Amino acid sequence: MESPRLNKSCDQCRNRKVRCIVPPSSDGRAVACTHCIKRNETCQFSNLKRRLRSRGIASQEGRTTTAPSTPQKGSGSFKTLSDLFIDRLLSSPSESPVPYDEFSVLKAHDDRVPSSGIAFFSPKRVDSLVKRLGNAHLRELVHQIDRTIRTRLLARPEKEISLYSLAKVQTELEIGSDAESHMQRYFEVLHPVYPFIDKRAFQEKAASSNLFQVLETDFAFCGLYYAVVALGCQYNGFGSFIPDNNRPWKFFQIALSRLGWILMSPESLASLQAITAMAIFTTSAFGHSLDQTLIAEASRMVLALRYHKSTFGEDSALCYRTFWVIYHLEKRYCFQARQSSVIADYDIGCPIPPAPDSIIGEYNWLLSSVRFSRILSIAYASLFSVSASTQSDDTLLASVDHVHTLLEEWRQSIPLDFRPKEHLQRRQLNDGASKEIALRTHYYYYHLTIALSRLTLHISRDVAKSENAMRTLLDTARSIIDLTRFIDVEPYTPTFILAVLPLSALFILFDFAIHHPTDPEIRSYLTLLDIVAGHFSQLDHASKGVIPSSYLSEFSHMARQYVQSVSKQTPTTGPTSDDPGARPGADETNGGHSANTPAPMLATATAIAADPTFTDTALQSPQTGETSDPTLMEGLDYNNLDSLYFLTPDSDFWAGGRSFDQFDPREFYGEIFL
């Protein structure tokens, strides 16, 4: 059995963040480092802990998928049939998985990157930030946000909010004089996004003279009718950030009061449409988790009706469109909620029918949303599932590259006016449907980009790849915040757009600012933090304090104060980062990259690769020869240190003559990895 690898630095030097220098003994074996000898301390080298590994389930780097096989005769053993973890459990019942608590909305496990963009703060990451800031206020703030999301947003403490509590209230049917206006608004804005209703048939039935009798006897249509009216009522400006005595929720309660009869009736297209409309309403109701039950029920019913395989009759196209709308809803929800989908992609065999109402100019939104949902499904299965977490790093990186390729192909397939990473102009958002589809397209793309980049930072050994992932995260956060000016801070805006992605962008920029307070673009990042803090303050104001989000501005204040404190400690040895001449020869040092996109770490990596004799002497203090964290020592070139994102001062790596290809960023700066 291969002996465990030891850390390159002893435990004492690692804790002090200084270079560990071990003089060779007479027999060539390391005994103690010079610092421990000088301090008369015990010098101990702990075993190297590899991330995304756990003893008993982690596979070897070169592992290949086990081919299908049969149990060996007479052995009683059971060979695995695939690379799923369940098959390994069946083969070796004594194996046990590493449990991950994914109930928390905001917090993440130390050794696992989730698919959710908001699950950001692992214990180690919080510890790293607290250590740099010098106080525990951040830890308290993270706990406060997590409690707020899990209690005040997911449920109101003073009033139970659940399907049962809403549906048990028997409300009388009412047909308001403005119901037609609400329905028209729904078909203008939301029907192009979710084209699962036969618009003409619905409007004819809603305009019939005996509508009241139809609503009393046809439970499925009653549920659909009032869900549509409730959605349109929200978009007409009658919504609220909490379910109370506002008109949309009154209409929605009427729809829910028919849910019991709908579920007890035989499955039908009408029943499926009613539940789907209710699910769409709850996805637009800020801060409530009712959508989970309704989306799950819609997914169960559409599979029971077999719309994913075959259907007969003249409504087959409508059945197929309904299935694909539910497919889109369910896949997106599951990816964000960090749970597996109930719709098996390998068992789908229905076409994607035309949906003229979902085509905006040259953009076929229904087809595009389904394609993206399929990419989410692939990403979750290959990167974020339990079985994926037991794969080798090389296997995961190959899967990341594959998903990146699929995502880029999807982006390129979108017309220029709606394409993510392209400038979005107000003139392109000439109606409600165009605005909804444009924001969803951009934010869908950025959500998956964040998930892929975070995972790359977590597992990659390649410095250039990791640096690119870091810059992608920063660019994505910038784009998300730039788009907040187009967001309607209204109850009908999906939580994903209104809060989740802007909060993810805030966390990314805050984390980078604390770990890189002298980055050349730090002023720009601080400004972006102020902008997104203003967005959440606006949300706090619009909700009249029901959504307490203004305190998120504390992240911006902490980052700005910390950057200023580091700036005061940094000696000025040349042009500042605000000086146009601060980075002379940037085009050469960046290897041809634009000076507006700083890549000094890549330039350093190139120099190291070209010069095997390169050492970290330039990073040492002239007084002691030791290297420390740039935020903890004085007299260092902060710009130089900050640029070297992964070449942190933990090592005798370069002095030991090891090649650049052997460099593993996780061994040197693992504590702040996403």
C-alpha positions as CSV (number, residue, x, y, z in Angstrom):
1,M,0.0,0.0,0.0
2,E,1.3,3.5,-0.9
3,S,2.4,5.4,2.2
4,P,0.6,8.7,2.9
5,R,2.1,11.9,1.6
6,L,3.3,14.5,4.1
7,N,2.8,18.2,3.9
8,K,5.8,20.2,2.5
9,S,5.8,22.4,5.6
10,C,5.6,21.4,9.3
11,D,2.6,22.2,11.3
12,Q,4.2,25.1,13.2
13,C,5.3,26.8,10.0
14,R,2.0,26.3,8.3
15,N,0.2,27.9,11.3
16,R,2.6,30.9,11.2
17,K,2.5,31.0,7.3
18,V,6.3,31.1,7.0
19,R,8.6,29.2,4.8
20,C,9.6,25.9,6.3
21,I,13.4,25.2,5.7
22,V,14.5,21.7,6.6
23,P,18.3,21.0,6.6
24,P,19.1,17.5,5.4
25,S,20.3,15.1,8.1
26,S,23.3,12.7,7.7
27,D,21.0,9.9,6.5
28,G,19.1,12.2,4.1
29,R,15.9,12.2,6.2
30,A,14.2,15.3,7.5
31,V,14.4,15.7,11.2
32,A,13.3,19.3,12.1
33,C,13.1,22.6,10.3
34,T,15.4,25.5,11.2
35,H,12.5,27.6,12.8
36,C,11.4,24.8,15.1
37,I,15.1,24.2,16.1
38,K,15.5,27.9,16.9
39,R,12.3,28.0,18.9
40,N,13.0,24.6,20.6
41,E,9.6,23.3,19.4
42,T,8.5,19.9,18.2
43,C,8.6,19.8,14.4
44,Q,5.8,17.6,13.1
45,F,4.7,17.0,9.5
46,S,1.1,16.0,9.2
47,N,-0.3,13.9,6.4
48,L,-1.4,15.8,3.3
49,K,-5.2,16.0,3.2
50,R,-6.6,15.8,-0.4
51,R,-9.8,17.5,-1.1
52,L,-12.8,15.7,-2.6
53,R,-11.5,12.4,-1.3
54,S,-12.6,10.2,1.5
55,R,-11.0,7.0,2.5
56,G,-12.9,4.0,1.3
57,I,-14.8,5.7,-1.5
58,A,-12.2,7.9,-3.3
59,S,-10.9,6.2,-6.4
60,Q,-7.4,6.3,-7.9
61,E,-6.5,9.0,-10.3
62,G,-6.4,6.7,-13.3
63,R,-9.6,4.8,-12.4
64,T,-11.8,3.8,-15.3
65,T,-15.5,2.9,-15.2
66,T,-16.0,-0.7,-14.3
67,A,-17.4,-2.7,-17.2
68,P,-20.7,-4.6,-16.7
69,S,-20.0,-8.0,-15.2
70,T,-21.7,-10.8,-13.3
71,P,-21.0,-12.2,-9.8
72,Q,-18.0,-14.5,-9.6
73,K,-19.0,-18.1,-9.2
74,G,-18.5,-19.4,-5.7
75,S,-17.1,-16.2,-4.3
76,G,-20.4,-14.7,-3.3
77,S,-19.1,-11.2,-4.3
78,F,-21.0,-8.7,-6.3
79,K,-19.1,-6.7,-8.9
80,T,-20.2,-3.1,-9.6
81,L,-22.1,-2.5,-12.9
82,S,-21.4,1.2,-13.2
83,D,-19.6,4.1,-11.6
84,L,-22.5,5.1,-9.4
85,F,-21.9,5.1,-5.7
86,I,-24.9,3.0,-5.0
87,D,-23.3,0.1,-6.9
88,R,-20.2,0.4,-4.8
89,L,-22.4,0.2,-1.7
90,L,-24.0,-2.9,-3.0
91,S,-20.7,-4.4,-3.7
92,S,-19.2,-3.4,-0.4
93,P,-21.9,-2.8,2.2
94,S,-19.3,-1.8,4.8
95,E,-18.5,1.3,2.7
96,S,-20.1,4.5,4.0
97,P,-20.5,7.8,2.2
98,V,-19.4,11.1,3.5
99,P,-22.6,12.9,4.7
100,Y,-23.0,16.5,3.6
101,D,-25.6,18.7,5.4
102,E,-27.2,20.6,2.5
103,F,-30.2,21.9,4.4
104,S,-28.6,25.2,4.9
105,V,-29.4,27.8,2.3
106,L,-26.2,29.9,2.7
107,K,-23.6,27.7,4.1
108,A,-21.6,25.0,2.3
109,H,-19.5,22.0,3.3
110,D,-15.7,22.5,3.6
111,D,-14.9,19.8,1.1
112,R,-17.7,20.1,-1.4
113,V,-18.9,22.7,-3.9
114,P,-22.7,22.6,-4.3
115,S,-24.6,23.5,-7.4
116,S,-26.3,26.4,-5.7
117,G,-24.8,29.7,-6.3
118,I,-25.8,31.1,-2.9
119,A,-24.4,28.2,-0.7
120,F,-21.0,30.0,-0.4
121,F,-19.6,30.2,3.1
122,S,-18.0,27.0,4.3
123,P,-16.6,27.0,7.9
124,K,-13.0,27.2,6.6
125,R,-13.9,30.1,4.3
126,V,-15.5,32.0,7.1
127,D,-12.5,31.3,9.3
128,S,-10.1,32.6,6.6
129,L,-12.2,35.8,6.1
130,V,-12.5,36.4,9.9
131,K,-8.8,36.0,10.3
132,R,-8.0,38.6,7.6
133,L,-10.6,41.0,8.9
134,G,-9.4,40.6,12.4
135,N,-12.9,40.3,14.0
136,A,-15.8,37.9,14.2
137,H,-18.5,40.2,12.9
138,L,-18.6,38.5,9.5
139,R,-19.4,35.1,11.2
140,E,-22.3,36.7,13.0
141,L,-23.5,38.4,9.8
142,V,-23.4,35.0,7.9
143,H,-25.4,33.4,10.7
144,Q,-27.9,36.2,10.6
145,I,-28.4,36.0,6.8
146,D,-28.8,32.2,7.0
147,R,-31.4,32.5,9.7
148,T,-33.3,35.2,7.9
149,I,-33.5,33.2,4.7
150,R,-34.5,30.0,6.5
151,T,-37.1,31.6,8.7
152,R,-38.4,34.9,7.7
153,L,-38.3,34.3,3.9
154,L,-39.2,30.6,3.8
155,A,-42.0,31.0,6.4
156,R,-43.5,33.7,8.5
157,P,-43.0,33.0,12.2
158,E,-46.3,34.6,13.2
159,K,-48.4,32.8,10.5
160,E,-48.1,29.3,9.0
161,I,-47.7,29.4,5.3
162,S,-48.2,26.0,3.6
163,L,-50.3,24.4,0.9
164,Y,-52.6,23.0,3.7
165,S,-53.0,26.3,5.5
166,L,-53.9,28.1,2.3
167,A,-56.1,25.4,0.7
168,K,-58.1,24.7,3.8
169,V,-59.6,28.2,3.8
170,Q,-62.8,27.9,1.8
171,T,-63.2,31.1,-0.1
172,E,-66.1,32.0,-2.2
173,L,-65.8,32.2,-6.0
174,E,-65.7,35.7,-7.4
175,I,-65.3,37.1,-10.9
176,G,-64.0,40.6,-10.7
177,S,-64.6,43.2,-13.3
178,D,-60.9,43.4,-13.9
179,A,-60.4,39.7,-14.3
180,E,-60.2,40.1,-18.1
181,S,-57.4,42.7,-17.7
182,H,-55.4,40.3,-15.5
183,M,-55.8,37.4,-17.9
184,Q,-54.6,39.7,-20.8
185,R,-51.6,40.7,-18.8
186,Y,-50.7,37.1,-18.1
187,F,-50.8,36.2,-21.8
188,E,-48.7,39.2,-22.7
189,V,-45.9,38.5,-20.2
190,L,-45.9,35.0,-18.9
191,H,-47.5,32.9,-21.6
192,P,-44.5,33.3,-23.9
193,V,-42.2,32.1,-21.1
194,Y,-44.4,29.1,-20.2
195,P,-46.5,28.2,-23.3
196,F,-48.5,25.3,-21.8
197,I,-52.0,26.7,-22.3
198,D,-54.2,26.8,-25.4
199,K,-54.7,30.5,-25.3
200,R,-57.7,30.6,-27.6
201,A,-59.6,27.8,-25.9
202,F,-58.9,29.3,-22.5
203,Q,-60.1,32.7,-23.4
204,E,-63.3,31.3,-25.1
205,K,-64.1,29.3,-22.0
206,A,-63.4,32.3,-19.7
207,A,-65.6,34.5,-21.8
208,S,-68.6,32.2,-21.7
209,S,-71.9,33.4,-20.3
210,N,-72.1,30.5,-17.8
211,L,-68.5,31.0,-16.4
212,F,-69.6,30.9,-12.8
213,Q,-71.3,27.5,-13.2
214,V,-68.2,26.2,-15.0
215,L,-66.0,27.3,-12.2
216,E,-68.2,25.6,-9.6
217,T,-68.3,22.2,-11.4
218,D,-64.9,22.0,-13.3
219,F,-62.3,22.0,-10.5
220,A,-59.4,21.7,-12.9
221,F,-60.4,24.7,-14.9
222,C,-61.3,26.6,-11.8
223,G,-57.7,26.1,-10.4
224,L,-56.2,27.1,-13.8
225,Y,-58.4,30.1,-14.2
226,Y,-57.7,31.6,-10.7
227,A,-54.0,30.9,-10.9
228,V,-53.8,32.7,-14.3
229,V,-55.8,35.6,-12.8
230,A,-53.6,35.7,-9.8
231,L,-50.4,35.9,-11.9
232,G,-51.8,38.6,-14.1
233,C,-53.0,40.5,-11.1
234,Q,-49.4,40.5,-9.7
235,Y,-48.0,41.9,-13.0
236,N,-50.7,44.6,-12.9
237,G,-49.2,45.9,-9.7
238,F,-51.4,44.4,-7.0
239,G,-48.9,42.0,-5.5
240,S,-47.1,42.0,-2.2
241,F,-43.9,40.5,-0.9
242,I,-45.9,38.4,1.7
243,P,-49.1,36.5,1.4
244,D,-51.6,38.6,3.1
245,N,-54.9,40.2,2.3
246,N,-53.7,41.3,-1.2
247,R,-55.7,40.4,-4.3
248,P,-53.3,38.0,-6.1
249,W,-53.1,35.8,-3.0
250,K,-56.9,35.8,-2.6
251,F,-57.2,34.6,-6.2
252,F,-54.5,32.0,-5.5
253,Q,-56.2,30.7,-2.4
254,I,-59.3,30.1,-4.5
255,A,-57.2,28.0,-6.9
256,L,-55.6,26.1,-4.0
257,S,-59.0,25.4,-2.5
258,R,-59.7,23.2,-5.6
259,L,-56.3,21.4,-5.3
260,G,-57.7,18.5,-3.2
261,W,-60.3,17.7,-5.8
262,I,-57.8,18.0,-8.6
263,L,-55.4,15.5,-7.0
264,M,-58.2,13.0,-6.1
265,S,-59.5,13.1,-9.7
266,P,-58.0,11.0,-12.5
267,E,-54.9,12.6,-14.1
268,S,-55.7,14.7,-17.1
269,L,-54.2,17.5,-19.1
270,A,-56.6,20.0,-17.5
271,S,-55.5,19.0,-14.0
272,L,-51.8,19.1,-15.0
273,Q,-52.2,22.6,-16.4
274,A,-53.9,23.8,-13.2
275,I,-51.1,22.5,-11.0
276,T,-48.5,23.9,-13.4
277,A,-50.0,27.4,-13.2
278,M,-50.1,27.2,-9.4
279,A,-46.4,26.2,-9.4
280,I,-45.5,29.1,-11.6
281,F,-47.3,31.5,-9.2
282,T,-45.3,30.2,-6.2
283,T,-42.0,30.6,-8.1
284,S,-42.9,34.2,-8.4
285,A,-44.0,34.6,-4.8
286,F,-40.9,35.9,-3.0
287,G,-39.5,33.9,-0.2
288,H,-41.9,30.9,0.0
289,S,-41.2,27.2,-0.7
290,L,-44.6,26.2,-1.9
291,D,-43.2,25.7,-5.4
292,Q,-41.3,22.5,-4.3
293,T,-44.6,20.6,-3.6
294,L,-46.4,21.8,-6.7
295,I,-43.5,21.3,-9.1
296,A,-43.0,17.8,-7.7
297,E,-46.7,17.0,-8.1
298,A,-46.7,18.4,-11.7
299,S,-43.6,16.2,-12.5
300,R,-45.3,13.1,-11.1
301,M,-48.5,13.7,-13.0
302,V,-46.8,14.4,-16.3
303,L,-44.9,11.1,-16.0
304,A,-48.1,9.3,-15.0
305,L,-49.8,10.7,-18.2
306,R,-46.8,9.5,-20.2
307,Y,-46.4,12.8,-22.0
308,H,-42.7,12.3,-22.0
309,K,-43.0,9.2,-24.2
310,S,-46.2,9.1,-26.2
311,T,-49.6,10.6,-26.5
312,F,-52.6,10.4,-28.8
313,G,-55.3,12.7,-29.9
314,E,-55.6,16.1,-31.4
315,D,-54.1,17.9,-28.4
316,S,-50.8,16.0,-28.6
317,A,-48.8,19.2,-29.4
318,L,-50.2,20.9,-26.3
319,C,-49.4,17.9,-24.2
320,Y,-45.8,17.9,-25.4
321,R,-45.5,21.7,-24.7
322,T,-46.8,21.1,-21.2
323,F,-44.3,18.4,-20.6
324,W,-41.4,20.6,-21.7
325,V,-42.5,23.5,-19.6
326,I,-42.6,21.2,-16.6
327,Y,-39.2,19.7,-17.6
328,H,-37.8,23.3,-17.6
329,L,-39.3,24.2,-14.3
330,E,-38.3,21.0,-12.6
331,K,-34.7,20.8,-13.8
332,R,-33.9,24.4,-13.0
333,Y,-35.5,24.1,-9.5
334,C,-33.6,20.9,-8.7
335,F,-30.3,22.3,-9.8
336,Q,-30.7,25.4,-7.6
337,A,-32.1,23.3,-4.7
338,R,-29.2,20.8,-4.9
339,Q,-31.4,17.7,-5.4
340,S,-31.8,15.1,-8.1
341,S,-34.5,15.4,-10.7
342,V,-37.4,13.0,-10.9
343,I,-37.6,13.2,-14.7
344,A,-35.2,10.7,-16.1
345,D,-33.6,12.2,-19.3
346,Y,-32.8,8.7,-20.7
347,D,-36.6,7.9,-20.8
348,I,-37.8,10.9,-22.8
349,G,-38.9,10.4,-26.3
350,C,-41.4,13.2,-27.2
351,P,-40.8,16.0,-29.7
352,I,-40.5,19.7,-29.0
353,P,-43.5,21.1,-30.9
354,P,-43.6,24.7,-32.3
355,A,-44.6,27.4,-29.8
356,P,-45.1,30.6,-31.9
357,D,-46.0,32.7,-28.8
358,S,-42.5,31.9,-27.4
359,I,-40.6,33.1,-30.4
360,I,-39.3,36.7,-29.8
361,G,-37.9,37.9,-33.1
362,E,-35.4,35.1,-34.0
363,Y,-35.2,33.7,-30.5
364,N,-37.1,30.4,-29.9
365,W,-37.3,30.6,-26.1
366,L,-39.0,27.3,-25.5
367,L,-36.4,25.4,-27.4
368,S,-33.6,27.3,-25.8
369,S,-34.9,26.9,-22.3
370,V,-35.2,23.1,-22.8
371,R,-31.7,22.9,-24.1
372,F,-30.4,24.7,-21.1
373,S,-32.4,22.5,-18.8
374,R,-30.8,19.5,-20.3
375,I,-27.3,21.0,-19.7
376,L,-28.3,21.5,-16.0
377,S,-29.3,17.9,-15.8
378,I,-25.9,16.8,-17.3
379,A,-24.0,19.1,-15.0
380,Y,-25.8,17.9,-11.8
381,A,-25.3,14.2,-12.6
382,S,-21.7,14.5,-13.7
383,L,-20.4,17.1,-11.3
384,F,-22.6,17.7,-8.2
385,S,-24.4,14.4,-7.4
386,V,-23.1,12.1,-4.7
387,S,-21.6,9.7,-7.2
388,A,-19.9,12.6,-9.0
389,S,-18.3,13.8,-5.7
390,T,-16.4,10.4,-5.5
391,Q,-14.8,10.8,-8.9
392,S,-11.2,11.6,-9.4
393,D,-10.2,15.2,-10.0
394,D,-9.2,14.5,-13.5
395,T,-12.5,12.9,-14.3
396,L,-14.4,15.9,-12.8
397,L,-12.3,18.4,-14.7
398,A,-13.0,16.5,-17.9
399,S,-16.7,16.7,-17.1
400,V,-16.4,20.5,-16.3
401,D,-14.8,21.0,-19.7
402,H,-17.6,19.0,-21.4
403,V,-20.3,21.1,-19.6
404,H,-18.4,24.3,-20.5
405,T,-18.5,23.3,-24.1
406,L,-22.2,22.6,-24.0
407,L,-22.9,25.9,-22.3
408,E,-20.8,27.8,-24.8
409,E,-22.6,26.1,-27.7
410,W,-25.9,27.1,-26.1
411,R,-24.8,30.7,-25.7
412,Q,-23.7,30.9,-29.3
413,S,-27.1,29.5,-30.5
414,I,-28.9,32.5,-29.0
415,P,-29.5,35.6,-31.1
416,L,-27.2,38.5,-30.4
417,D,-29.8,40.7,-28.8
418,F,-30.4,38.1,-26.1
419,R,-27.0,36.4,-25.9
420,P,-25.3,36.3,-22.5
421,K,-22.0,38.2,-22.2
422,E,-23.3,40.7,-24.8
423,H,-24.4,44.2,-23.9
424,L,-28.2,44.2,-23.1
425,Q,-29.9,47.4,-24.1
426,R,-33.2,48.8,-22.9
427,R,-34.5,49.2,-26.5
428,Q,-34.4,45.4,-26.8
429,L,-36.7,45.1,-23.8
430,N,-39.7,46.6,-25.5
431,D,-42.3,44.5,-23.7
432,G,-42.8,42.4,-20.6
433,A,-42.2,39.1,-22.3
434,S,-38.9,40.2,-23.9
435,K,-37.6,41.5,-20.6
436,E,-38.6,38.3,-18.7
437,I,-36.9,36.1,-21.3
438,A,-33.8,38.3,-21.6
439,L,-33.1,38.4,-17.9
440,R,-33.8,34.7,-17.5
441,T,-31.4,33.9,-20.4
442,H,-28.6,35.9,-19.0
443,Y,-29.0,34.8,-15.3
444,Y,-29.4,31.1,-16.3
445,Y,-26.1,31.3,-18.0
446,Y,-24.3,33.2,-15.2
447,H,-25.7,30.8,-12.6
448,L,-24.2,27.7,-14.3
449,T,-20.9,29.6,-15.0
450,I,-20.5,30.4,-11.3
451,A,-21.1,26.8,-10.4
452,L,-18.5,25.5,-12.9
453,S,-15.9,28.1,-12.0
454,R,-16.2,27.5,-8.3
455,L,-15.8,23.7,-8.8
456,T,-12.8,24.3,-11.1
457,L,-11.1,26.4,-8.4
458,H,-11.8,23.6,-5.9
459,I,-10.3,20.7,-7.8
460,S,-7.9,22.1,-10.4
461,R,-4.1,21.6,-10.2
462,D,-3.5,23.8,-13.2
463,V,-2.5,27.4,-12.3
464,A,-3.6,28.9,-15.6
465,K,-7.0,27.1,-15.5
466,S,-7.5,28.2,-11.9
467,E,-6.6,31.8,-12.7
468,N,-9.0,31.8,-15.6
469,A,-11.8,30.4,-13.4
470,M,-11.1,33.2,-10.8
471,R,-11.3,35.9,-13.5
472,T,-14.5,34.3,-14.9
473,L,-16.1,34.5,-11.5
474,L,-15.2,38.2,-11.2
475,D,-16.4,39.0,-14.7
476,T,-19.6,37.1,-14.1
477,A,-20.3,38.9,-10.8
478,R,-19.7,42.2,-12.6
479,S,-22.2,41.2,-15.3
480,I,-24.8,40.1,-12.8
481,I,-24.6,43.4,-10.9
482,D,-24.7,45.4,-14.2
483,L,-28.0,43.7,-15.0
484,T,-29.7,44.7,-11.7
485,R,-30.7,48.0,-13.2
486,F,-33.1,46.1,-15.5
487,I,-34.7,44.1,-12.6
488,D,-38.2,45.1,-11.4
489,V,-38.0,45.2,-7.6
490,E,-41.5,43.8,-7.5
491,P,-43.2,40.7,-5.9
492,Y,-43.7,39.1,-9.3
493,T,-40.0,39.0,-10.1
494,P,-38.6,35.4,-9.5
495,T,-36.5,35.1,-6.3
496,F,-33.7,33.7,-8.5
497,I,-33.4,36.9,-10.4
498,L,-34.3,39.3,-7.6
499,A,-32.1,38.0,-4.9
500,V,-30.2,34.8,-5.4
501,L,-27.9,35.8,-8.3
502,P,-27.2,39.3,-7.0
503,L,-26.4,37.8,-3.6
504,S,-24.0,35.3,-5.2
505,A,-22.2,38.2,-7.0
506,L,-21.9,40.1,-3.7
507,F,-20.3,37.1,-2.0
508,I,-17.8,36.6,-4.9
509,L,-16.7,40.2,-5.0
510,F,-16.5,40.5,-1.2
511,D,-14.4,37.4,-0.9
512,F,-12.0,38.6,-3.6
513,A,-11.7,42.1,-2.1
514,I,-10.8,40.7,1.3
515,H,-8.2,38.2,-0.1
516,H,-6.9,40.6,-2.7
517,P,-7.1,44.2,-1.2
518,T,-4.5,45.6,-3.6
519,D,-5.7,44.1,-6.9
520,P,-5.4,46.7,-9.7
521,E,-9.2,46.7,-10.2
522,I,-10.1,46.8,-6.5
523,R,-11.8,50.2,-6.8
524,S,-14.1,48.9,-9.5
525,Y,-15.0,45.9,-7.4
526,L,-15.8,48.1,-4.4
527,T,-18.0,50.2,-6.5
528,L,-19.9,47.1,-7.7
529,L,-20.3,46.1,-4.1
530,D,-21.9,49.5,-3.4
531,I,-24.3,49.0,-6.4
532,V,-25.5,45.6,-5.4
533,A,-25.8,46.8,-1.8
534,G,-28.0,49.5,-3.1
535,H,-30.1,46.9,-4.9
536,F,-30.8,45.1,-1.7
537,S,-31.5,48.3,0.1
538,Q,-34.1,49.1,-2.6
539,L,-35.6,45.6,-2.0
540,D,-35.8,46.3,1.7
541,H,-37.6,49.6,1.0
542,A,-39.9,48.1,-1.5
543,S,-40.9,45.3,0.8
544,K,-41.4,47.8,3.7
545,G,-38.9,45.9,5.8
546,V,-40.5,42.5,5.3
547,I,-37.4,41.4,3.4
548,P,-34.7,42.7,5.7
549,S,-31.9,43.0,3.2
550,S,-30.4,46.5,3.7
551,Y,-27.9,45.1,6.2
552,L,-26.2,43.4,3.3
553,S,-24.6,46.7,2.8
554,E,-22.3,45.8,5.7
555,F,-20.4,43.5,3.3
556,S,-19.6,46.6,1.2
557,H,-18.6,48.6,4.3
558,M,-16.3,45.8,5.6
559,A,-14.6,45.4,2.3
560,R,-14.0,49.1,1.8
561,Q,-12.7,49.6,5.3
562,Y,-10.4,46.5,5.0
563,V,-9.0,47.7,1.7
564,Q,-8.3,51.1,3.1
565,S,-6.6,49.7,6.1
566,V,-4.3,47.6,4.0
567,S,-3.6,50.5,1.7
568,K,-2.4,52.6,4.6
569,Q,0.0,49.9,5.6
570,T,1.4,49.5,2.1
571,P,4.5,51.6,1.3
572,T,4.3,53.5,-1.9
573,T,7.3,52.4,-4.0
574,G,6.1,53.4,-7.4
575,P,3.0,54.4,-9.4
576,T,-0.3,53.5,-7.8
577,S,-2.9,51.3,-9.4
578,D,-5.0,54.5,-10.1
579,D,-2.1,55.9,-12.2
580,P,-2.4,55.2,-15.9
581,G,1.3,54.4,-15.8
582,A,1.0,52.0,-12.9
583,R,1.4,48.9,-15.0
584,P,4.1,49.7,-17.6
585,G,4.5,47.2,-20.3
586,A,1.3,45.4,-19.3
587,D,0.8,44.1,-22.8
588,E,4.2,42.4,-22.6
589,T,3.9,41.0,-19.1
590,N,0.5,39.7,-19.8
591,G,1.7,37.7,-22.8
592,G,-0.3,39.8,-25.2
593,H,-3.4,40.1,-23.0
594,S,-5.1,43.5,-22.8
595,A,-3.9,45.8,-20.1
596,N,-7.5,46.2,-19.0
597,T,-7.6,42.5,-18.0
598,P,-4.8,42.0,-15.5
599,A,-3.1,38.6,-15.6
600,P,0.2,39.1,-13.8
601,M,-0.1,35.6,-12.3
602,L,-0.2,34.1,-15.7
603,A,2.9,36.0,-16.7
604,T,4.7,34.8,-13.5
605,A,3.6,31.2,-14.3
606,T,5.1,31.6,-17.8
607,A,8.4,32.9,-16.3
608,I,8.5,30.0,-13.9
609,A,7.9,27.4,-16.6
610,A,10.7,28.9,-18.7
611,D,13.2,29.2,-15.8
612,P,13.5,26.1,-13.6
613,T,15.9,28.0,-11.3
614,F,13.1,30.5,-10.3
615,T,12.7,30.6,-6.5
616,D,10.4,32.5,-4.2
617,T,13.2,34.8,-3.0
618,A,11.4,37.8,-4.4
619,L,8.5,37.1,-2.0
620,Q,10.7,37.0,1.1
621,S,11.1,39.7,3.7
622,P,14.6,41.2,3.4
623,Q,14.9,41.2,7.2
624,T,14.1,37.5,7.9
625,G,14.0,35.7,4.6
626,E,10.6,34.4,5.8
627,T,7.4,34.9,3.9
628,S,4.0,35.6,5.4
629,D,0.5,36.6,4.6
630,P,0.5,40.0,2.8
631,T,-2.1,41.3,5.1
632,L,-0.1,40.4,8.2
633,M,3.4,41.7,7.3
634,E,4.8,45.1,6.6
635,G,7.4,46.1,4.0
636,L,6.3,43.7,1.3
637,D,5.4,44.4,-2.3
638,Y,1.6,44.0,-1.9
639,N,0.9,44.4,-5.6
640,N,3.3,41.5,-6.4
641,L,1.9,39.3,-3.6
642,D,-1.7,40.0,-4.4
643,S,-1.2,39.1,-8.1
644,L,0.2,35.7,-7.2
645,Y,-3.1,34.2,-6.3
646,F,-1.9,30.7,-5.9
647,L,1.8,31.1,-5.3
648,T,1.4,31.7,-1.6
649,P,4.3,31.8,0.9
650,D,3.9,28.3,2.3
651,S,6.8,26.6,0.8
652,D,10.1,25.4,-0.1
653,F,8.4,24.3,-3.4
654,W,10.6,26.3,-5.8
655,A,13.8,26.0,-3.8
656,G,13.3,22.3,-3.8
657,G,13.8,22.2,-7.5
658,R,10.3,20.8,-8.3
659,S,8.9,21.4,-11.7
660,F,6.0,23.9,-12.3
661,D,3.8,21.1,-13.6
662,Q,3.8,19.6,-10.1
663,F,2.4,22.7,-8.5
664,D,-0.9,22.1,-6.8
665,P,-2.7,25.3,-5.8
666,R,-4.8,23.5,-3.3
667,E,-1.8,22.6,-1.2
668,F,-0.7,26.2,-0.9
669,Y,-3.9,28.2,-0.7
670,G,-6.5,25.6,-0.1
671,E,-8.2,27.3,2.9
672,I,-9.8,30.0,0.8
673,F,-10.8,27.9,-2.1
674,L,-14.5,27.9,-3.1
